[in-house]
């Protein structure tokens, strides 16, 4: 079997760039290190979500120094001062926010998708757009617009965002305004 593999390698060499081959080897090594990975004879895979969660948390801890910008406010940034002064939000750049998508199921069976921004300095949330998804398109309210990027840019320029401590509070505030 080893000789067959060597023959195939000589006849059909891997012509991909070295960095791509290295990335593939690293991925295979990472997948092989998963303890609860199970592969079915049909090719399906399953893994314990808790193991994935642990891996993600560990990776975030290792890489969180990439998210902190030099000169950015530390963890002692005063949220109340930031909230009290709307002018404090205006000079922020688009790179100072993370887009968060949240869903809410309505009693009618329809679903609302909220696109929120999370401020990297305060950790607070504001809804910028919301879209209603249901079987009948004629029941879409007037505030629904398909161009989310334009709506987000407009909300950042106007600066009329209602900042809340949690995503749920931001979604509730958005619903109350509409």
N, C-alpha and C positions, 0 to 999 in steps of 0.2 A: 504494500500500500504506500509506503514511504517512497519507493522508487517510482511508482506511478505519479505521485504528487510532484516529485522532482522533474520528471519528464514533461508533465503538463506545464509546470512553471517555466521550463526552458522553451517549450514550443509556443506558449502563449504568455509572454511576460506582461506584467501589470504596467501599463503605460500612463497611469494617472500620476499627477504631481505628488511629490513626497509628502507635502503637508496634508493632502487629502487621504493618503494611505495611513499616515500617522493618526489623523482624526478618526478614521474608521477603526483602527486598532484600539484607540482609547475608548471609543464607544463600546466595542465588543467587550473590552476588559471591564467597563463599568456595568454592563448588563450581566456579565458572568459573575460579578461580585454580589448581585442581589440574591439574598438568601431564600426568599419566598417565591421566586419566579418559577412558574410551572408552564410547560409547553405541552399541548395536547397532540396526539398523532395527526390530527387534521390541520395543525399549524396555528391553532389559537393559543393565546397566552393569557395568564392571569398572575396577579401579584397582590400581596397584602397592601392595602392603601396606607396602613400605618407605617410600613417600612419606607414607602415613598415619601410620606410626610416627614419622617425623621431625616431622610436624605436631603430633602429640600431645605429644612431648617438648618441643617449642618452646612449646606452650601451657602445659604444666605449669610450665616455667621462668618464664613470664610471670606466672602466677597463683599461684605457691607462697606468696607473701606472705599470701594469704587463709587458707592452712592453718595458718600459724604464729600461735599465740595470744600476745598480749602477756602477759608474765609467765611463759610456759611455759618449761621448762628448755631450754637451748640444746643444740647438738650434743654438748657435752662431758658430758652426763648419763651417770653411771656405771651401766652395765648390771649389773655384778656386785653393787653395793649394792642395786639394785632387786630383783634375783633373790634375794639373801640374806635379805631381809626381806619375808615375806608381808604384813606390815602395810602395806608401802608400796603394795601393789596395792589394798587394800581401800578407801581414800578416793577412788580414781579414780571419775570419773563415766562414764556410758555414752557421752558425747560424746568420751571420750578413746580410743576404739577405732574401728577400721575393720573392717567385715565382709568376709571373704575367703572365696570358695567355691572348693573344689578337688575334683577328681574323681580316682578311682583305678579302673582296670579290674582285676578279679579273674581268676584262671585259669579259673574256671567260666564266664566270659562276663558275669557280673553286674558292676554298677558301684556304687561307694560314693561318695556325695556328702558331703564334709566341710564343715561351716560353721565357720570359724575366726574368731577375733578377732585383730587386729593392734594392739598397743599403739602409740599415736602417739609416745610418749616414748622407748620403747626399741627399737621396730621388731621386737619378738619376737612369736611367734604361739602361740595356744592353741586347740585344737579344742573347740568347745562342743557340737556335735551331729554325728551321722553317720547317713545314711540309705542303706539297701541297695536297689538297683533291679535287679530281675531279672524273668524271665517268670513265675515262680511265686511268688505272694504268701505261700504257706504256709511258705516257707523264711526269712522275715524273722526275724532274731534279736529277743530280748526288749528289747534296748536301743534299738530303733528306735521313735521316736515322731514323729508327724506335726506336732506343735505346736512348731516350731523357736523361735518367739519366746518361748514360755514357758520352754523349755529354756535359751535364752541368758540370759534374765533370772535364772533360778534359778542358773545357773553363776556369774553375776556376783555375786549375793547371797551365795552360799555361799563363793565365793572359792577353790574347790579346782581352779583351772586350772593345768595343767602348761605353763609357758612355754618355748618352744624358739626357737632362732635362725632356723630355716627352716620353711616350711610342711610340707615332707616330714618333717622330724624330729617336728613336732607330730602329723602323721598317724600316724607309726610309734609314737609314745608312746601315742596314743589306742588303737591296735590292740593294743598290749602290755597295756594296762590291762583290755581287754575280753576 
